[in-house]
Structures are given as C-alpha cells and as structure tokens.
Amino acid sequence: MARPALILASTSRYRRELLQRLRLPFEVVAPQVDETPHADETPHALARRLALAKAHEVAARHPHAVVIGSDQVADLDGTPLGKPGSHERAAAQLRAMSARRVVFHTAVAVVRADRGFADARTAPVTVHFRRLDDAQIERYLRLEQPYDCAGSAKCETLGIALLEAIDSDDPTALVGLPLIRTCALLRAAGLDPLAAAA
C-alpha cells in the first residue's frame, strides 16, 4: 500500500525543522484552535489537550492523512507560561524563572481519522535556570527576541547560556517536538519512519 500523506499541524518553524530530521515527506497545515487555557487546567493537561486539538482539527479536513499536532507549555510551580509575545512579558518570565526549576511539557499527538487512530504523549523536560540579572536578560532578549517560544527560553541558540542543566529522556522535546515519542506514535498509526516507501 502507498504511504499515507503526513501533515504537520503547526506553523512553528522549529517543529518543521525537527520533523525534517525523519526524512519523511510532509506538508504543513495551520490548525485553527483556540489556545486559551481552561479554568484550573494544569500545564501538562493544557499541552496535551492543545496537541490533540490541533491534530484533530487538521485531520477533520484531511481524513486520509497522518496528522501530527504539538504544543508546549512551561510550568513554573503549577503556573503555565506560554509564548510571551512581547519584550516586556518575556523579561517578566525570565525574571520569574531566574534560579528556579521549570518543567517544560511538550506534547505530541498523532491522528489518523480514516483508521480511528488518535493518541498523544507528553515529554516533560526539567530545566534549571541560572541566577539571571536584568542586564543578562536584556542582552539575551535583544539578541534572540524569543517571543514565540514558551517561557522565552530558546535553548537551541543563545538561550542555552541561561541554563545550568536540562533533564530529559527525549532530547528534542525542549525545542518543540519530542521525536522519540513522535516516532512511536507514527509507528502506531501505521507510518514507520524506517520502513521503505511503497
């Protein structure tokens, strides 16, 4: 049988670059999903719900494709930190995370509507931030402008200088797409990255 189409339900360039590592052809479709947290929703639950919602929304329009959705929420003592969107909010996030331990919940979901398949997994990453002063935060923000990154921490570039340690069992999770879990979900949906195309 022919390999099903693969769709990334995300406009994130970080996720697109990570998915390219699997050497599977895919297209990108922007999901139309309200990302407002629900009342009393934990950061872990929020990331998982949004990953599934994004995949389901795009799969409804492309029922014969394998659709990947993903979301990331930073967790500072139970308080969710999303994309800051502005310099001021990014600076406030980084001041709050200074010398603290933050858990980044990166969820990935795979939906294949024509087979009734839908599943999601979350990869928690514990990040230990250095003690940061205002001058360091301002310099980092001027150079990186990480306003589209959850928690303002762009670890794949200069953001690594903000950190003391990263604890994770899925090394690409912090960048935005946990590829170990993604591969497992793709295999479960009938799309093995290591299988030869028909």
Secondary structure, 3 states (H helix, E strand, C coil): CCCCCEEECCCCHHHHHHHHHHCCCCEECCCCCCCCCCCCCCHHHHHHHHHHHHHHHHHHHCCCCEEEEEEEEEEECCEEECCCCCHHHHHHHHHHHCCCEEEEEEEEEEEEHHHCEEEEEEEEEEEEECCCCHHHHHHHHHHHCCCCCHHHCCCCCHHHHHEEEEECCCCCHHHCCCHHHHHHHHHHCCCCCCCCCC
